[in-house]
Amino acid sequence: MIERGLALFDRLIVAIGSNPSKTYSFSVAQRMELLRACAPSSDRLLIAQFDNRYLVDFAGEMNADYILRGIRSPHDYEYERVMRHINADMAPHVQTVFLMPPRDIAELSSSMVKSLIGPEGWQDIVSRYVPPAVFAALDESVGDER
C-alpha cells in the first residue's frame, strides 16, 4: 500500500495512531521502527505518529489533502464509508481515497497474524505473510513470553 501511495502522490505520510479499543503487540515506537525497516526508502515518505487526535485533524496539521485507506472486505468498506463521511463533516477539504490491497495480502490483518502464532510450526506459516523485520520481532516477542 505504501508503494501504491508513493506512485499516486507527491508525498506520503504514514501515520501511526493508537486505538484505545485495540491491543497492540508492539509500542508505537516499535511499530514506527518496524515500519521504517519495511518501507521503501524514499525522500517523499514520512513516517509519523499522532496521539489523542482524529486522523483527519492530523492530516490537516500536516497539510495533507488526502487520506489513503485500504479496504480488504465488505466490513472494512462499511466502516471506512462511515468514517469518510464523518471526516468530510470535520474537514471538507480532506478527501478520502480507498485502495484495495494486493490479492496475496487482501485477507490479512494483524488479528489474523496473531491468531496464527503459537502452534507448532507457526514460524513457517507467519513468515509467509509478514516482512522479515516484523517476523523477527514477533519471533523474539514469543521467545520472551516462554
MOLIN-V23086 format. One record per backbone hydrogen bond with DSSP energy under -1.0 kcal/mol. CO is the residue of the C=O (numbers start at 1). NH is the residue of the N-H. If there is no record, write none. Layout:
# MOLIN-V23086
{{CO | NH} {CO | NH}}
This chain:
# MOLIN-V23086
{{1 | 5} {2 | 6} {3 | 7} {4 | 8} {5 | 9} {12 | 46} {14 | 48} {16 | 50} {19 | 22} {27 | 31} {28 | 32} {29 | 33} {30 | 34} {31 | 35} {32 | 36} {33 | 37} {34 | 38} {35 | 39} {42 | 45} {44 | 12} {46 | 14} {48 | 16} {54 | 58} {55 | 59} {56 | 60} {57 | 61} {58 | 62} {59 | 64} {60 | 63} {65 | 95} {67 | 97} {69 | 99} {73 | 77} {74 | 78} {75 | 79} {76 | 80} {77 | 81} {78 | 82} {79 | 83} {80 | 84} {81 | 85} {82 | 86} {83 | 87} {84 | 88} {85 | 89} {86 | 90} {87 | 91} {91 | 94} {95 | 67} {97 | 69} {99 | 71} {102 | 105} {105 | 108} {109 | 113} {110 | 114} {111 | 115} {113 | 116} {119 | 122} {121 | 125} {122 | 126} {123 | 127} {125 | 128} {126 | 129} {126 | 130} {131 | 135} {132 | 136} {133 | 137} {134 | 138} {135 | 139} {136 | 140} {137 | 141} {138 | 142} {139 | 143} {140 | 144} {141 | 145}}
